[in-house]
Amino acid sequence: MTIGYCVKCRAKREISGAQSTVLKNGASAIEGTCSACETKMFRIGKIEIIQPVLEQTIGAPQHEESSRWNFLDQVRKIFP
């Protein structure tokens, strides 16, 4: 389960049919479609790295500011 921001829905949605791609500058990205409106979605990062972090934070109770900062702290541990 990979989450991205859908510009058409203006909300975070699950990316269906997510595939890893490589950008011109060599950075990894995830490409797929919105599960609600079938619009093309794009997220920079590797599936292998983003997916475990998202599963941990989605399973945790959501608090307004604290969950955001906890997620950023987890990402900073992975990417110092």
C-alpha positions in Angstrom: 0.0 0.0 0.0 1.6 3.2 -1.2 0.0 6.6 -0.4 0.4 9.7 -2.6 -1.4 13.0 -3.1 -4.0 13.1 -5.8 -4.2 16.6 -7.4 -7.7 16.0 -8.8 -9.2 14.7 -5.5 -7.1 17.1 -3.4 -6.5 14.4 -0.9 -4.1 11.6 0.1 -5.1 8.4 -1.7 -3.7 5.0 -2.3 -1.7 4.6 -5.5 -3.0 1.6 -7.4 -0.7 -0.2 -9.8 2.3 1.4 -8.2 5.6 0.8 -10.1 9.1 1.9 -9.5 10.6 4.3 -12.1 13.9 6.2 -12.4 13.9 9.9 -13.2 16.4 11.6 -15.7 18.6 12.7 -12.8 18.8 9.2 -11.4 16.3 9.6 -8.5 13.8 6.8 -7.8 10.1 7.5 -8.0 6.7 5.6 -7.7 4.2 5.9 -10.5 0.5 4.7 -10.6 -3.1 5.8 -10.6 -5.5 7.2 -8.0 -7.7 4.5 -6.5 -10.7 6.8 -6.5 -10.6 8.8 -9.8 -8.0 6.9 -11.9 -5.9 10.0 -12.4 -2.1 9.4 -12.9 -0.2 9.9 -9.6 3.5 10.3 -8.9 5.7 10.2 -5.8 9.4 10.6 -5.4 11.1 7.8 -3.5 11.6 4.0 -3.5 8.7 1.7 -2.8 11.0 -0.4 -0.6 11.8 2.5 1.7 8.5 4.5 1.7 6.1 1.5 2.2 7.4 0.3 5.6 7.5 3.8 7.1 3.9 4.5 5.9 2.6 1.2 7.3 4.1 2.1 10.7 2.6 5.6 10.8 -0.8 4.6 9.3 -1.2 1.9 12.0 -0.3 4.4 14.8 -3.0 6.6 16.3 -3.2 9.9 14.4 -2.7 13.1 16.2 -2.7 16.5 14.4 0.9 17.7 14.8 2.6 14.9 16.7 2.0 12.2 14.0 3.5 14.6 11.3 6.6 15.2 13.3 6.9 11.5 14.3 6.8 10.6 10.6 9.5 13.2 9.7 11.7 11.8 12.6 11.4 8.3 11.2 12.3 9.5 7.7 15.3 11.4 9.0 16.5 8.2 10.7 16.5 6.5 7.4 17.9 9.4 5.4 20.3 11.3 7.7 
